[in-house]
């Protein structure tokens, strides 16, 4: 357990853990967190749904590739940061 915690802490030393509130560790279950226990459970449910969708995508098309970094950045940036425009009040 201690080594797993160190790897997670090392990985997130250059990342924003509030922006990425969960991690999958090879050979282990998921780890999630949040500002409260309820938020952590919410993040766990989101992670589970993403895994569910990914599993079914691979079942439909095992050859599917990952999303390109430009498209990933575009979608992330439109919802997060100072120039966010999607879902803002």
N, CA, C and O atoms as CSV, one atom per row, in Angstrom:
chain,resi,resn,atom,element,x,y,z
A,1,UNK,N,N,0.812,-1.199,0.000
A,1,UNK,CA,C,0.000,0.000,0.000
A,1,UNK,C,C,0.853,1.259,0.000
A,1,UNK,O,O,0.536,2.235,-0.680
A,2,UNK,N,N,1.924,1.229,0.760
A,2,UNK,CA,C,2.768,2.417,0.838
A,2,UNK,C,C,3.379,2.763,-0.513
A,2,UNK,O,O,3.420,3.933,-0.893
A,3,UNK,N,N,3.855,1.751,-1.243
A,3,UNK,CA,C,4.460,1.999,-2.556
A,3,UNK,C,C,3.429,2.547,-3.532
A,3,UNK,O,O,3.739,3.435,-4.325
A,4,UNK,N,N,2.214,2.031,-3.483
A,4,UNK,CA,C,1.153,2.516,-4.364
A,4,UNK,C,C,0.866,3.988,-4.086
A,4,UNK,O,O,0.722,4.780,-5.017
A,5,UNK,N,N,0.783,4.350,-2.823
A,5,UNK,CA,C,0.557,5.745,-2.449
A,5,UNK,C,C,1.670,6.648,-2.940
A,5,UNK,O,O,1.415,7.760,-3.404
A,6,UNK,N,N,2.904,6.175,-2.839
A,6,UNK,CA,C,4.040,6.971,-3.310
A,6,UNK,C,C,3.977,7.191,-4.817
A,6,UNK,O,O,4.244,8.291,-5.300
A,7,UNK,N,N,3.625,6.145,-5.556
A,7,UNK,CA,C,3.523,6.269,-7.011
A,7,UNK,C,C,2.439,7.270,-7.393
A,7,UNK,O,O,2.637,8.089,-8.290
A,8,UNK,N,N,1.297,7.208,-6.718
A,8,UNK,CA,C,0.212,8.159,-7.000
A,8,UNK,C,C,0.670,9.581,-6.675
A,8,UNK,O,O,0.472,10.491,-7.481
A,9,UNK,N,N,1.274,9.782,-5.514
A,9,UNK,CA,C,1.743,11.118,-5.122
A,9,UNK,C,C,2.789,11.635,-6.099
A,9,UNK,O,O,2.768,12.811,-6.460
A,10,UNK,N,N,3.700,10.773,-6.531
A,10,UNK,CA,C,4.733,11.168,-7.491
A,10,UNK,C,C,4.103,11.553,-8.833
A,10,UNK,O,O,4.487,12.553,-9.441
A,11,UNK,N,N,3.150,10.767,-9.281
A,11,UNK,CA,C,2.477,11.046,-10.547
A,11,UNK,C,C,1.762,12.387,-10.505
A,11,UNK,O,O,1.806,13.145,-11.473
A,12,UNK,N,N,1.110,12.681,-9.399
A,12,UNK,CA,C,0.331,13.914,-9.291
A,12,UNK,C,C,1.160,15.109,-8.828
A,12,UNK,O,O,0.611,16.197,-8.656
A,13,UNK,N,N,2.441,14.941,-8.624
A,13,UNK,CA,C,3.267,16.082,-8.207
A,13,UNK,C,C,3.322,17.152,-9.291
A,13,UNK,O,O,3.566,18.320,-8.987
A,14,UNK,N,N,3.101,16.779,-10.545
A,14,UNK,CA,C,3.112,17.728,-11.657
A,14,UNK,C,C,1.715,17.942,-12.247
A,14,UNK,O,O,1.582,18.566,-13.300
A,15,UNK,N,N,0.675,17.430,-11.581
A,15,UNK,CA,C,-0.696,17.535,-12.068
A,15,UNK,C,C,-1.580,18.195,-11.017
A,15,UNK,O,O,-1.201,18.300,-9.851
A,16,UNK,N,N,-2.741,18.630,-11.435
A,16,UNK,CA,C,-3.714,19.227,-10.519
A,16,UNK,C,C,-4.681,18.136,-10.064
A,16,UNK,O,O,-5.537,17.728,-10.848
A,17,UNK,N,N,-4.578,17.651,-8.835
A,17,UNK,CA,C,-5.465,16.577,-8.386
A,17,UNK,C,C,-6.939,16.975,-8.326
A,17,UNK,O,O,-7.808,16.103,-8.314
A,18,UNK,N,N,-7.233,18.272,-8.287
A,18,UNK,CA,C,-8.633,18.702,-8.336
A,18,UNK,C,C,-9.193,18.570,-9.749
A,18,UNK,O,O,-10.391,18.349,-9.927
A,19,UNK,N,N,-8.330,18.705,-10.746
A,19,UNK,CA,C,-8.754,18.586,-12.139
A,19,UNK,C,C,-8.826,17.126,-12.585
A,19,UNK,O,O,-9.548,16.789,-13.523
A,20,UNK,N,N,-8.082,16.277,-11.912
A,20,UNK,CA,C,-8.048,14.843,-12.237
A,20,UNK,C,C,-8.277,14.088,-10.922
A,20,UNK,O,O,-7.321,13.627,-10.298
A,21,UNK,N,N,-9.550,13.959,-10.500
A,21,UNK,CA,C,-9.830,13.419,-9.162
A,21,UNK,C,C,-9.889,11.899,-9.078
A,21,UNK,O,O,-10.671,11.343,-8.306
A,22,UNK,N,N,-9.060,11.232,-9.875
A,22,UNK,CA,C,-9.023,9.780,-9.802
A,22,UNK,C,C,-7.897,9.242,-10.643
A,22,UNK,O,O,-7.385,9.918,-11.536
A,23,UNK,N,N,-7.517,8.013,-10.347
A,23,UNK,CA,C,-6.420,7.386,-11.086
A,23,UNK,C,C,-6.634,5.872,-11.092
A,23,UNK,O,O,-7.136,5.287,-10.132
A,24,UNK,N,N,-6.236,5.266,-12.202
A,24,UNK,CA,C,-6.232,3.810,-12.292
A,24,UNK,C,C,-4.794,3.354,-12.122
A,24,UNK,O,O,-3.895,3.866,-12.787
A,25,UNK,N,N,-4.577,2.409,-11.247
A,25,UNK,CA,C,-3.247,1.871,-10.997
A,25,UNK,C,C,-3.219,0.443,-11.526
A,25,UNK,O,O,-4.069,-0.374,-11.171
A,26,UNK,N,N,-2.243,0.147,-12.374
A,26,UNK,CA,C,-2.136,-1.191,-12.957
A,26,UNK,C,C,-2.091,-2.247,-11.862
A,26,UNK,O,O,-1.354,-2.112,-10.885
A,27,UNK,N,N,-2.881,-3.295,-12.033
A,27,UNK,CA,C,-2.893,-4.386,-11.070
A,27,UNK,C,C,-3.590,-4.043,-9.764
A,27,UNK,O,O,-3.433,-4.750,-8.768
A,28,UNK,N,N,-4.349,-2.975,-9.765
A,28,UNK,CA,C,-5.013,-2.533,-8.540
A,28,UNK,C,C,-6.343,-1.911,-8.917
A,28,UNK,O,O,-6.605,-1.682,-10.098
A,29,UNK,N,N,-7.168,-1.641,-7.956
A,29,UNK,CA,C,-8.438,-0.966,-8.199
A,29,UNK,C,C,-8.237,0.519,-8.389
A,29,UNK,O,O,-7.115,1.014,-8.283
A,30,UNK,N,N,-9.312,1.237,-8.668
A,30,UNK,CA,C,-9.220,2.678,-8.855
A,30,UNK,C,C,-9.062,3.419,-7.524
A,30,UNK,O,O,-9.445,2.922,-6.465
A,31,UNK,N,N,-8.498,4.596,-7.611
A,31,UNK,CA,C,-8.396,5.506,-6.475
A,31,UNK,C,C,-9.069,6.806,-6.891
A,31,UNK,O,O,-8.792,7.326,-7.972
A,32,UNK,N,N,-9.940,7.330,-6.054
A,32,UNK,CA,C,-10.618,8.595,-6.317
A,32,UNK,C,C,-10.606,9.441,-5.058
A,32,UNK,O,O,-10.392,8.935,-3.956
A,33,UNK,N,N,-10.837,10.732,-5.234
A,33,UNK,CA,C,-10.901,11.648,-4.098
A,33,UNK,C,C,-11.806,12.803,-4.458
A,33,UNK,O,O,-12.239,12.934,-5.603
A,34,UNK,N,N,-12.089,13.635,-3.483
A,34,UNK,CA,C,-12.928,14.808,-3.693
A,34,UNK,C,C,-12.876,15.702,-2.475
A,34,UNK,O,O,-12.258,15.365,-1.465
A,35,UNK,N,N,-13.529,16.842,-2.579
A,35,UNK,CA,C,-13.554,17.806,-1.477
A,35,UNK,C,C,-14.328,17.275,-0.279
A,35,UNK,O,O,-14.155,17.760,0.839
A,36,UNK,N,N,-15.184,16.277,-0.509
A,36,UNK,CA,C,-15.961,15.658,0.565
A,36,UNK,C,C,-16.127,14.179,0.224
A,36,UNK,O,O,-15.876,13.772,-0.911
A,37,UNK,N,N,-16.544,13.382,1.191
A,37,UNK,CA,C,-16.804,11.968,0.875
A,37,UNK,C,C,-17.849,11.803,-0.229
A,37,UNK,O,O,-17.719,10.921,-1.078
A,38,UNK,N,N,-18.882,12.644,-0.223
A,38,UNK,CA,C,-19.907,12.577,-1.258
A,38,UNK,C,C,-19.315,12.877,-2.639
A,38,UNK,O,O,-19.657,12.213,-3.617
A,39,UNK,N,N,-18.439,13.863,-2.720
A,39,UNK,CA,C,-17.796,14.192,-3.994
A,39,UNK,C,C,-16.891,13.046,-4.449
A,39,UNK,O,O,-16.828,12.756,-5.644
A,40,UNK,N,N,-16.203,12.400,-3.536
A,40,UNK,CA,C,-15.361,11.256,-3.902
A,40,UNK,C,C,-16.209,10.109,-4.458
A,40,UNK,O,O,-15.814,9.462,-5.427
A,41,UNK,N,N,-17.358,9.856,-3.857
A,41,UNK,CA,C,-18.263,8.816,-4.361
A,41,UNK,C,C,-18.769,9.203,-5.749
A,41,UNK,O,O,-18.848,8.358,-6.641
A,42,UNK,N,N,-19.107,10.465,-5.928
A,42,UNK,CA,C,-19.542,10.961,-7.240
A,42,UNK,C,C,-18.450,10.730,-8.282
A,42,UNK,O,O,-18.735,10.266,-9.386
A,43,UNK,N,N,-17.202,11.051,-7.939
A,43,UNK,CA,C,-16.086,10.846,-8.860
A,43,UNK,C,C,-15.879,9.366,-9.157
A,43,UNK,O,O,-15.517,9.005,-10.277
A,44,UNK,N,N,-16.105,8.509,-8.170
A,44,UNK,CA,C,-15.998,7.062,-8.390
A,44,UNK,C,C,-17.063,6.594,-9.380
A,44,UNK,O,O,-16.784,5.768,-10.250
A,45,UNK,N,N,-18.272,7.115,-9.251
A,45,UNK,CA,C,-19.353,6.743,-10.172
A,45,UNK,C,C,-19.031,7.206,-11.590
A,45,UNK,O,O,-19.303,6.485,-12.550
A,46,UNK,N,N,-18.467,8.378,-11.731
A,46,UNK,CA,C,-18.078,8.872,-13.053
A,46,UNK,C,C,-16.995,7.985,-13.650
A,46,UNK,O,O,-17.071,7.615,-14.821
A,47,UNK,N,N,-15.995,7.645,-12.860
A,47,UNK,CA,C,-14.922,6.768,-13.332
A,47,UNK,C,C,-15.473,5.415,-13.765
A,47,UNK,O,O,-15.054,4.872,-14.787
A,48,UNK,N,N,-16.390,4.880,-13.008
A,48,UNK,CA,C,-17.013,3.597,-13.341
A,48,UNK,C,C,-17.766,3.696,-14.670
A,48,UNK,O,O,-17.683,2.786,-15.494
A,49,UNK,N,N,-18.485,4.772,-14.881
A,49,UNK,CA,C,-19.229,4.953,-16.138
A,49,UNK,C,C,-18.287,5.087,-17.327
A,49,UNK,O,O,-18.555,4.540,-18.397
A,50,UNK,N,N,-17.197,5.803,-17.148
A,50,UNK,CA,C,-16.214,5.935,-18.228
A,50,UNK,C,C,-15.618,4.567,-18.556
A,50,UNK,O,O,-15.457,4.228,-19.728
A,51,UNK,N,N,-15.294,3.789,-17.545
A,51,UNK,CA,C,-14.761,2.437,-17.773
A,51,UNK,C,C,-15.782,1.567,-18.497
A,51,UNK,O,O,-15.424,0.796,-19.388
A,52,UNK,N,N,-17.044,1.688,-18.120
A,52,UNK,CA,C,-18.130,0.937,-18.750
A,52,UNK,C,C,-18.226,1.283,-20.237
A,52,UNK,O,O,-18.323,0.395,-21.084
A,53,UNK,N,N,-18.199,2.589,-20.544
A,53,UNK,CA,C,-18.279,3.015,-21.939
A,53,UNK,C,C,-17.059,2.552,-22.728
A,53,UNK,O,O,-17.187,2.129,-23.877
A,54,UNK,N,N,-15.879,2.630,-22.118
A,54,UNK,CA,C,-14.661,2.203,-22.788
A,54,UNK,C,C,-14.688,0.704,-23.074
A,54,UNK,O,O,-14.303,0.272,-24.160
A,55,UNK,N,N,-15.135,-0.079,-22.118
A,55,UNK,CA,C,-15.242,-1.522,-22.308
A,55,UNK,C,C,-16.147,-1.844,-23.497
A,55,UNK,O,O,-15.796,-2.657,-24.352
A,56,UNK,N,N,-17.296,-1.208,-23.542
A,56,UNK,CA,C,-18.235,-1.482,-24.633
A,56,UNK,C,C,-17.723,-0.959,-25.972
A,56,UNK,O,O,-17.979,-1.574,-27.007
A,57,UNK,N,N,-17.019,0.146,-25.974
A,57,UNK,CA,C,-16.410,0.646,-27.208
A,57,UNK,C,C,-15.428,-0.380,-27.755
A,57,UNK,O,O,-15.425,-0.661,-28.953
A,58,UNK,N,N,-14.596,-0.941,-26.883
A,58,UNK,CA,C,-13.623,-1.944,-27.320
A,58,UNK,C,C,-14.292,-3.243,-27.749
A,58,UNK,O,O,-13.780,-3.940,-28.626
A,59,UNK,N,N,-15.413,-3.573,-27.151
A,59,UNK,CA,C,-16.164,-4.759,-27.583
A,59,UNK,C,C,-16.717,-4.560,-28.987
A,59,UNK,O,O,-16.719,-5.490,-29.794
A,60,UNK,N,N,-17.184,-3.354,-29.279
A,60,UNK,CA,C,-17.730,-3.046,-30.595
A,60,UNK,C,C,-16.619,-2.970,-31.638
A,60,UNK,O,O,-16.763,-3.494,-32.742
A,61,UNK,N,N,-15.519,-2.321,-31.290
A,61,UNK,CA,C,-14.422,-2.115,-32.232
A,61,UNK,C,C,-13.083,-2.192,-31.507
A,61,UNK,O,O,-12.608,-1.183,-30.986
A,62,UNK,N,N,-12.467,-3.375,-31.465
A,62,UNK,CA,C,-11.185,-3.525,-30.772
A,62,UNK,C,C,-10.050,-2.702,-31.400
A,62,UNK,O,O,-9.008,-2.502,-30.776
A,63,UNK,N,N,-10.254,-2.231,-32.622
A,63,UNK,CA,C,-9.219,-1.469,-33.327
A,63,UNK,C,C,-9.299,0.038,-33.052
A,63,UNK,O,O,-8.463,0.804,-33.531
A,64,UNK,N,N,-10.302,0.457,-32.286
A,64,UNK,CA,C,-10.482,1.894,-32.061
A,64,UNK,C,C,-9.237,2.483,-31.398
A,64,UNK,O,O,-8.636,1.874,-30.512
A,65,UNK,N,N,-8.873,3.666,-31.843
A,65,UNK,CA,C,-7.713,4.341,-31.268
A,65,UNK,C,C,-8.130,5.335,-30.205
A,65,UNK,O,O,-9.317,5.606,-30.024
A,66,UNK,N,N,-7.170,5.866,-29.519
A,66,UNK,CA,C,-7.438,6.876,-28.501
A,66,UNK,C,C,-7.728,8.230,-29.130
A,66,UNK,O,O,-7.486,8.441,-30.319
A,67,UNK,N,N,-8.239,9.122,-28.338
A,67,UNK,CA,C,-8.517,10.480,-28.797
A,67,UNK,C,C,-7.188,11.215,-28.959
A,67,UNK,O,O,-6.283,11.055,-28.140
A,68,UNK,N,N,-7.074,12.006,-29.999
A,68,UNK,CA,C,-5.856,12.778,-30.227
A,68,UNK,C,C,-5.683,13.864,-29.179
A,68,UNK,O,O,-6.661,14.331,-28.595
A,69,UNK,N,N,-4.458,14.263,-28.943
A,69,UNK,CA,C,-4.195,15.251,-27.888
A,69,UNK,C,C,-4.825,16.606,-28.199
A,69,UNK,O,O,-5.260,17.298,-27.279
A,70,UNK,N,N,-4.888,17.005,-29.477
A,70,UNK,CA,C,-5.497,18.293,-29.817
A,70,UNK,C,C,-6.990,18.297,-29.479
A,70,UNK,O,O,-7.496,19.267,-28.914
A,71,UNK,N,N,-7.687,17.225,-29.819
A,71,UNK,CA,C,-9.119,17.144,-29.521
A,71,UNK,C,C,-9.354,17.039,-28.012
A,71,UNK,O,O,-10.287,17.642,-27.483
A,72,UNK,N,N,-8.516,16.283,-27.334
A,72,UNK,CA,C,-8.621,16.162,-25.884
A,72,UNK,C,C,-8.450,17.529,-25.220
A,72,UNK,O,O,-9.232,17.897,-24.342
A,73,UNK,N,N,-7.445,18.268,-25.632
A,73,UNK,CA,C,-7.197,19.599,-25.078
A,73,UNK,C,C,-8.360,20.540,-25.367
A,73,UNK,O,O,-8.771,21.308,-24.497
A,74,UNK,N,N,-8.893,20.481,-26.596
A,74,UNK,CA,C,-10.027,21.336,-26.963
A,74,UNK,C,C,-11.215,21.085,-26.049
A,74,UNK,O,O,-11.808,22.029,-25.529
A,75,UNK,N,N,-11.568,19.812,-25.849
A,75,UNK,CA,C,-12.731,19.495,-25.019
A,75,UNK,C,C,-12.493,19.819,-23.550
A,75,UNK,O,O,-13.403,20.278,-22.861
A,76,UNK,N,N,-11.289,19.586,-23.071
A,76,UNK,CA,C,-10.975,19.919,-21.682
A,76,UNK,C,C,-11.044,21.436,-21.477
A,76,UNK,O,O,-11.637,21.914,-20.510
A,77,UNK,N,N,-10.435,22.179,-22.391
A,77,UNK,CA,C,-10.338,23.631,-22.240
A,77,UNK,C,C,-11.687,24.326,-22.340
A,77,UNK,O,O,-11.879,25.380,-21.734
A,78,UNK,N,N,-12.611,23.768,-23.080
A,78,UNK,CA,C,-13.909,24.440,-23.196
A,78,UNK,C,C,-14.735,24.305,-21.926
A,78,UNK,O,O,-15.733,25.007,-21.760
A,79,UNK,N,N,-14.335,23.414,-21.029
A,79,UNK,CA,C,-15.072,23.220,-19.778
A,79,UNK,C,C,-14.303,23.686,-18.540
A,79,UNK,O,O,-14.886,23.852,-17.469
A,80,UNK,N,N,-12.993,23.897,-18.691
A,80,UNK,CA,C,-12.146,24.215,-17.533
A,80,UNK,C,C,-11.223,25.393,-17.866
A,80,UNK,O,O,-10.853,25.607,-19.021
A,81,UNK,N,N,-10.870,26.136,-16.841
A,81,UNK,CA,C,-9.906,27.219,-17.001
A,81,UNK,C,C,-10.553,28.566,-17.260
A,81,UNK,O,O,-11.778,28.688,-17.295
A,82,UNK,N,N,-9.720,29.566,-17.440
A,82,UNK,CA,C,-10.191,30.945,-17.559
A,82,UNK,C,C,-10.964,31.219,-18.840
A,82,UNK,O,O,-11.741,32.173,-18.892
A,83,UNK,N,N,-10.773,30.411,-19.868
A,83,UNK,CA,C,-11.464,30.619,-21.146
A,83,UNK,C,C,-12.591,29.606,-21.362
A,83,UNK,O,O,-13.044,29.417,-22.491
A,84,UNK,N,N,-13.038,28.965,-20.307
A,84,UNK,CA,C,-14.103,27.985,-20.412
A,84,UNK,C,C,-15.390,28.649,-20.885
A,84,UNK,O,O,-15.722,29.761,-20.472
A,85,UNK,N,N,-16.101,27.952,-21.752
A,85,UNK,CA,C,-17.359,28.504,-22.258
A,85,UNK,C,C,-18.499,27.500,-22.239
A,85,UNK,O,O,-19.644,27.881,-22.486
A,86,UNK,N,N,-18.234,26.261,-21.960
A,86,UNK,CA,C,-19.269,25.231,-21.977
A,86,UNK,C,C,-19.804,25.007,-20.569
A,86,UNK,O,O,-19.029,24.747,-19.648
A,87,UNK,N,N,-21.111,25.104,-20.393
A,87,UNK,CA,C,-21.717,24.814,-19.095
A,87,UNK,C,C,-21.509,25.885,-18.042
A,87,UNK,O,O,-21.727,25.641,-16.856
A,88,UNK,N,N,-21.093,27.055,-18.461
A,88,UNK,CA,C,-20.866,28.138,-17.495
A,88,UNK,C,C,-22.173,28.864,-17.205
A,88,UNK,O,O,-22.988,29.040,-18.111
A,89,UNK,N,N,-22.393,29.291,-15.962
A,89,UNK,CA,C,-23.641,30.017,-15.627
A,89,UNK,C,C,-23.692,31.378,-16.272
A,89,UNK,O,O,-24.665,32.110,-16.093
